[in-house]
Amino acid sequence: MPWTGLDEMSAALPFVREQFPTCQAYGTAGVDEILGDRFKSAQELQANWFQSTVFLNRGAWFEVKPLPFEAQVAPAFGVAVGDMDGDGREDLFLSQNFFGVEPQTSRHDAGRGVWLKGDGRGNFVAVPGQESGIKLYGEQRGCALCDYDGDGRLDLVVSQNGASTKLYHNEGAKPGLRVRLIGTTNNPAAVGAVGKWKTCFWFSTFPSAFVVGAVEMWESRRLWARFPRGSWKEGEACLWLSTLSTAPAFPQLSSARIFVAARLRLIPRPGFPPVGSS
């Protein structure tokens, strides 16, 4: 029995209605009978994978990781990657649903938009909407992550087809550092640049702008940035983690910034002479 009904098939292939005037005749026919002489030149196509999946680049090969059940209940159209809870591990957001189906097919509306929390090893767990606050019932399309209010947390914006665009303010994540890349005249936003960083801790008795002569613990976040068609440039942000109860402690120092440019600008380590400008 054909999967596609007579009306739908006839709309695409008008000659089918001429050969099969009734649904009964059409329903008992095989594919070769429906297509007739055209069957010999027909091309068969198969789909063998329907899961929303992440392919992890392992260098010489890709590791296949199907996403959790909540990502499979509806088609996904928008994907955003970022650390939405501030734990240092990348998460995913998927915008979901599709309503533009045939009249005889129910619309795909089981998704509410899903935040998938990552563990840094390629595994993801769906965060319930009642916990994340993300509950979108429309036909979601594009999505993007950005810190629109400058508080050090990634916020989420999701557009919808035929409905209002939603902006979600992130209030629960740990604030992080803001990294700003200053490119060249032709590419001021440094589009295409890539970066990596490393965190380390040490104790120091060097005088600082915070406390003179005190024993302090510092956290150093060293950043390497490579600009398009350029070499790696290194910068450093030093955060003061004093044991004094009145001193600000990380991660409250969310306003600390690293500025990396084609001519490298560094924030110097305490006790060392400045390199460039800070």
C-alpha positions in Angstrom: 0.0 0.0 0.0 1.5 3.4 -0.9 2.4 5.6 2.1 1.4 8.8 0.3 -2.3 9.3 -0.4 -3.8 9.6 -3.9 -4.5 13.3 -3.7 -1.0 14.2 -2.6 0.6 11.9 -5.1 -1.5 13.3 -7.9 -0.6 16.8 -7.0 3.1 15.9 -7.6 2.5 13.4 -10.5 -0.7 14.3 -12.4 -0.6 11.2 -14.5 -1.3 9.0 -11.5 -4.9 10.3 -11.3 -5.4 9.3 -14.9 -4.3 5.7 -14.2 -6.0 5.3 -10.8 -9.4 7.1 -10.7 -10.3 5.6 -7.3 -8.5 5.3 -4.0 -9.3 1.6 -3.9 -7.4 1.0 -7.2 -4.5 3.2 -6.1 -4.3 1.5 -2.6 -3.8 -1.9 -4.0 -1.1 -0.9 -6.5 2.6 -1.3 -6.1 5.2 1.3 -6.8 6.0 -0.2 -10.2 2.4 -0.2 -11.2 1.9 3.4 -10.1 4.9 4.7 -12.0 4.5 2.4 -15.0 7.2 2.9 -17.6 8.8 5.6 -15.5 9.7 3.1 -12.8 12.8 1.9 -14.8 14.3 5.5 -14.7 13.2 6.3 -11.2 15.9 7.0 -8.6 15.6 5.5 -5.1 16.7 7.7 -2.2 17.0 6.5 1.4 17.3 8.4 4.7 19.1 6.4 7.4 19.6 8.9 10.2 16.9 11.0 11.8 18.3 11.9 15.2 19.6 15.4 16.1 23.3 14.6 16.7 26.6 16.2 17.6 29.7 15.1 15.7 32.8 15.7 17.8 36.0 16.3 15.9 38.6 13.9 17.2 41.2 14.9 14.7 41.3 12.1 12.2 37.6 11.1 12.8 34.3 12.3 14.1 32.6 10.8 17.2 28.8 10.5 16.8 26.8 11.6 19.9 23.0 11.6 19.5 21.4 14.3 21.7 19.0 13.5 24.5 15.4 12.6 24.1 14.2 16.2 24.6 16.2 17.2 21.5 14.5 14.6 19.4 10.8 15.3 20.0 10.7 18.1 17.4 12.8 19.4 14.5 15.6 21.8 15.5 16.3 24.9 13.3 18.5 27.1 15.4 21.7 26.0 17.4 23.6 28.2 19.8 26.8 27.1 21.6 28.1 28.7 24.8 28.6 28.4 28.5 25.2 29.4 29.7 25.7 28.5 33.4 29.3 29.7 33.8 30.8 26.3 34.8 33.5 26.5 32.1 31.9 23.9 29.9 30.1 24.5 26.6 26.3 24.0 26.5 23.9 23.9 23.6 20.5 25.6 22.9 18.2 24.3 20.2 15.2 26.2 18.8 12.5 23.7 17.8 9.1 23.0 16.1 7.7 23.1 12.6 4.1 23.9 11.7 4.3 24.0 7.9 3.1 20.5 7.3 0.5 18.9 5.0 -3.1 19.1 6.1 -3.2 15.4 6.9 -0.1 15.6 9.0 -0.1 16.8 12.6 2.3 19.7 13.2 5.6 19.1 15.0 5.1 21.2 18.1 6.4 19.0 21.0 9.5 21.2 21.6 9.7 24.2 23.9 13.3 25.1 23.1 15.8 23.1 25.0 19.0 24.0 26.9 21.4 21.1 26.8 24.0 21.2 29.6 27.4 19.9 28.6 30.0 18.2 30.7 33.0 19.2 28.6 33.4 15.6 27.2 30.7 15.7 24.6 27.8 14.5 26.8 24.7 16.6 27.2 21.7 16.6 29.6 18.5 18.5 29.0 17.7 21.2 31.6 13.9 21.2 32.3 12.0 24.4 31.3 10.8 24.9 34.8 14.4 25.1 35.9 15.9 27.1 33.0 12.9 29.3 32.5 12.9 28.7 28.8 9.4 27.8 27.6 8.7 28.5 24.0 5.6 27.0 22.4 5.8 28.7 19.0 7.6 27.9 15.7 11.1 28.8 16.8 13.7 29.7 14.3 17.0 31.6 14.8 18.7 31.8 18.2 21.8 33.6 19.6 23.7 34.0 22.8 25.1 37.3 23.9 25.7 39.3 27.1 23.4 42.2 26.2 23.6 43.9 29.5 27.3 43.4 30.2 27.0 41.5 33.5 29.3 38.7 32.5 26.5 36.1 31.8 25.4 34.9 28.4 21.8 35.8 27.6 19.5 34.1 25.0 17.4 35.5 22.2 15.1 33.3 20.1 13.0 34.4 17.1 9.7 32.7 16.1 7.8 32.4 12.9 4.6 34.4 13.2 5.2 35.2 16.9 7.3 37.6 19.0 11.0 37.3 19.5 11.9 36.3 23.0 14.9 37.6 25.1 15.9 35.7 28.2 18.0 37.4 30.8 20.5 35.1 32.4 20.3 35.6 36.2 21.7 32.3 37.6 25.1 31.8 35.8 28.5 32.5 37.3 29.8 35.7 35.7 32.9 35.4 33.7 35.6 37.5 32.1 34.8 39.5 29.0 37.4 39.1 26.2 37.5 41.8 23.5 39.5 41.4 20.4 40.5 44.5 18.5 41.3 43.7 14.9 42.8 45.7 12.0 41.3 48.6 10.1 39.8 46.2 7.5 38.5 43.8 10.2 37.9 45.8 13.4 35.8 43.1 15.1 38.5 40.5 14.5 36.0 38.2 12.7 37.5 34.8 12.2 39.9 34.9 15.2 40.2 31.9 17.5 41.4 31.8 21.1 42.4 29.5 23.9 43.3 30.1 27.6 44.8 28.5 30.7 44.2 29.3 34.4 46.8 29.0 37.1 47.2 30.2 40.7 50.1 31.5 42.8 50.9 33.4 46.0 52.7 36.7 45.9 54.1 39.3 48.4 54.5 42.0 45.7 52.9 45.3 46.3 49.7 45.8 44.4 47.0 48.4 43.7 44.8 46.6 46.2 46.9 46.0 49.3 50.5 47.1 49.7 52.8 44.4 51.2 50.1 41.9 52.0 50.3 38.2 51.1 48.0 37.6 48.3 46.8 34.8 46.1 46.4 35.6 42.4 44.6 33.8 39.6 46.2 34.2 36.2 44.2 33.6 33.1 46.5 33.6 30.1 44.8 34.1 26.8 46.2 33.3 23.3 44.4 34.7 20.3 45.1 34.1 16.7 43.9 36.6 14.2 42.9 35.8 10.6 46.1 35.1 8.6 48.1 36.0 11.7 50.2 34.4 14.5 49.2 33.6 18.1 49.3 36.6 20.4 49.4 36.3 24.2 47.6 38.3 26.8 47.1 37.9 30.6 44.4 38.8 33.1 45.4 38.7 36.8 42.7 38.5 39.3 43.4 39.1 43.0 42.0 36.5 45.4 42.9 38.0 48.8 42.2 36.2 52.1 40.9 39.5 53.6 37.2 39.4 54.2 36.7 42.9 52.8 38.4 42.1 49.5 36.4 41.3 46.4 36.8 37.6 45.4 36.5 35.9 42.1 34.1 35.5 40.3 32.7 38.9 41.5 35.5 40.6 39.5 33.4 40.1 36.3 34.4 43.6 35.1 38.1 42.6 34.6 38.8 42.7 30.9 41.5 41.5 28.5 42.2 43.6 25.5 44.1 41.8 22.8 45.0 43.6 19.6 47.2 43.0 16.6 49.8 44.9 18.5 49.4 43.0 21.8 48.2 44.8 24.9 48.8 42.9 28.1 47.6 43.4 31.7 50.9 42.8 33.5 51.5 40.4 36.4 52.1 42.1 39.7 55.7 43.0 40.4 56.7 42.8 36.7 57.2 45.8 34.5 54.3 46.5 32.1 54.4 45.2 28.6 52.6 47.5 26.2 49.6 49.1 27.9 46.9 47.8 30.2 
